[in-house]
Amino acid sequence: MTRPRRKRKGEISEILSAMLWKPGERPEDYEIVFESRGTETGLDSVRGDEIVEVKSDRLILPGDTVIPLHRIVEIRVRGKSIWSR
């Protein structure tokens, strides 16, 4: 039986920073799913090309909208999950 890989602190910001800055990455292929109190399902998502900046503890979206990284539950690339809680 294999043990689940342990998440490490900073992993989300590393993935998202690479998405924005690594040559060859296409931010529009990324979908970031996060907890949102304002939706019926409790989840919402943004595409990677909607992200203005990645900080160590939050995402900045247009209009100074902030998503704390601890609310992110999944990161998908072209529909395939590459990270999840």
C-alpha positions, -999 to 999 in steps of 0.1 A, spaced: 0 0 0 14 34 -10 11 63 13 -3 96 0 23 122 -8 25 148 20 18 184 9 45 208 18 42 244 27 47 267 -3 38 240 -28 8 259 -42 26 291 -47 55 273 -64 31 256 -89 13 289 -96 45 309 -99 59 284 -124 26 286 -143 31 324 -147 69 325 -153 82 292 -166 88 294 -204 64 272 -223 37 272 -196 3 284 -207 -16 300 -178 -49 298 -198 -46 259 -195 -48 261 -157 -79 261 -135 -76 269 -98 -105 256 -77 -111 273 -43 -135 275 -15 -160 303 -19 -187 313 5 -206 331 -22 -216 301 -43 -242 274 -39 -216 246 -41 -191 263 -18 -165 262 -47 -155 285 -74 -126 286 -99 -105 310 -119 -83 304 -150 -46 309 -146 -45 338 -171 -69 357 -147 -42 358 -120 -24 391 -117 1 381 -90 10 351 -68 22 360 -32 34 335 -6 0 334 10 -25 346 -16 -35 351 -52 -43 386 -65 -70 388 -93 -81 419 -112 -99 445 -92 -77 437 -61 -97 405 -55 -77 383 -31 -79 345 -27 -60 331 3 -39 301 -8 -54 280 21 -87 281 3 -74 265 -29 -86 229 -30 -74 218 -65 -52 229 -94 -60 214 -129 -42 217 -162 -63 210 -193 -88 193 -170 -64 170 -153 -58 174 -116 -22 181 -108 -26 190 -71 -55 186 -46 -61 187 -9 
